[in-house]
Amino acid sequence: MPQLRVAVVGAGIAGLVLAAALRRAGIDCHVYEQAPHLTEVGAGVQLAPNATRLLHRLGLRDRLRAVAVAPGAIEMRRFDDATLLQRTPLGDVCHRRFGAPYYTVHRADLQAGLLSVVAADRVHLGARLVAVTQGGDEARLHLADGATVAADLVVGADGIHSVVREQIVTDAPRYSGQTIYRGLVPAHRVPFLLADPAVRLWFGPDKHVVSYPVSAGRQVSFGATVPAADWREESWTARGDPAALAAAYAGWHPDVTRLIAAADRVSRWALHDRDGINRLGAGRVVVIGDAAHPMLPFQAQGANQAVEDAVVLARCLAEAGPAGLAAAVRRYEEVRLPRVTELQRRSRANARTFHLGDGDAQRRRDTAAQLTSGLDQHEWLFAYDADHATTTVGSS
Ligand SMILES: Cc1cc2nc3c(=O)[nH]c(=O)nc-3n(C[C@H](O)[C@H](O)[C@H](O)COP(=O)(O)OP(=O)(O)OC[C@H]3O[C@@H](n4cnc5c(N)ncnc54)[C@H](O)[C@@H]3O)c2cc1C
């Protein structure tokens, strides 16, 4: 039986997890990444049990335990007096219930872990895709240096500005009107946030802040939204102005203003969105992660869903075998679309509810938040096991 040739575009979380999952399934793949070096910078990411159980099985259990933090709870508070609106227990309670931890990690630590479980000679750096063509019984990558690569299947893991996605749909990222400042603060500067390590959110009119410890508790990562009509820069490394950020949050609770003041540097990022699509593949091309379903970060699930996508796609390919490529892509789409569409919807809805000004709608939100404290509301999200989804989703 001939080996399937899989070409993955992008070595972000989606692309690297796919490379690891395909390797586990005995399927060879090559990853083409535009960046000359893989250096994830300055930001944290929340990993929920729906992703950590998969990362553990791919060989990252010990590595994650060493570098991550297992926060005790997610706490949502008011922006001015820090009244607690909702507390979701995490820590051991969450770990026991879902059989996997909720972690907060530095992106660079996650990336280093993923690189340790993929074959280094399969990741090609400085390889920027400019076009994909399909014809006969193969697809072709056309790289910026003039090289072409033939494959049985091209997987677009190339993020929100995906070139591969153009094979499936003609659309473009849409600026959300929100920017997010991100910073990392040495833990000793914000001890008031570390006595009880948690994911903390503060909601106020037009804005919110989220913070959590990373790097085994040595640093605190935060993100603070600021609406802006005219900011278009989209890069983890675009410099933000700490003074402008501090001014935007003047009058917020001292826990927020002291956290922001403790950051020497901040980055600023324009948040983009795209509408959902009803196909994730076309011919010999398929998309995963942000290339498939970018979502505003207000549900903290974009990376988690990228991990799930990659595991499901690898399973579909392994189960269908080289002769069943089209069926594998259809099955991947069938398994993944309902879930990622719902998460895109919820992320967008949170963009409104997180930023309500004081009034009736805000009071209704706060009452609902108190009534839905606890882990039950997360059961559908955290209990999902992508390793079994190909046999359980839609097969009854
Ligand atoms: C502020 C913020 C906070 C977030 N917080 C969380 C969180 O807490 N939890 C969570 O789950 N998610 C979070 N997310 C979402 C998460 O970051 C993304 O969903 C995730 O990084 C998507 O991974 P990806 O691999 O699909 O895409 P990306 O990370 O964008 O990776 C795409 C890769 O493809 C490469 N590439 C792009 N174009 C080309 C090309 N033409 N040729 C070759 N290579 C190319 C890029 O260089 C990059 O390496 C957050 C997002 C933001 C903006």
The ligand as an ORCA input file, in Angstrom:
! r2SCAN-3c Opt
* xyz 0 1
  C      -5.008     37.564     22.552
  C      -5.310     36.131     22.313
  C      -5.430     35.255     23.386
  C      -5.734     33.914     23.165
  N      -5.852     33.074     24.230
  C      -6.176     31.779     24.015
  C      -6.312     30.870     25.099
  O      -6.109     31.225     26.265
  N      -6.658     29.573     24.826
  C      -6.879     29.154     23.544
  O      -7.210     27.987     23.340
  N      -6.728     29.995     22.498
  C      -6.383     31.280     22.688
  N      -6.237     32.125     21.642
  C      -6.400     31.605     20.275
  C      -5.147     30.877     19.818
  O      -4.013     31.690     19.995
  C      -5.268     30.491     18.354
  O      -6.510     29.903     18.118
  C      -4.174     29.506     17.988
  O      -2.910     30.081     18.179
  C      -4.348     29.050     16.545
  O      -3.287     28.206     16.205
  P      -3.001     27.873     14.693
  O      -1.836     26.937     14.700
  O      -4.249     27.469     14.013
  O      -2.610     29.266     14.026
  P      -1.341     30.192     14.283
  O      -0.915     30.140     15.691
  O      -1.672     31.524     13.689
  O      -0.188     29.510     13.429
  C      -0.154     29.609     12.021
  C       1.266     29.296     11.557
  O       1.262     29.275     10.128
  C       2.354     30.042      9.647
  N       1.970     30.573      8.334
  C       1.015     31.490      8.076
  N       0.950     31.736      6.760
  C       1.891     30.939      6.171
  C       2.306     30.752      4.818
  N       1.748     31.438      3.812
  N       3.291     29.844      4.556
  C       3.854     29.146      5.582
  N       3.516     29.311      6.888
  C       2.533     30.190      7.175
  C       2.526     31.138     10.701
  O       3.818     31.714     10.643
  C       2.261     30.364     11.979
  O       3.430     29.748     12.474
  C      -5.918     33.458     21.843
  C      -5.779     34.329     20.754
  C      -5.479     35.659     20.979
  C      -5.348     36.585     19.802
*
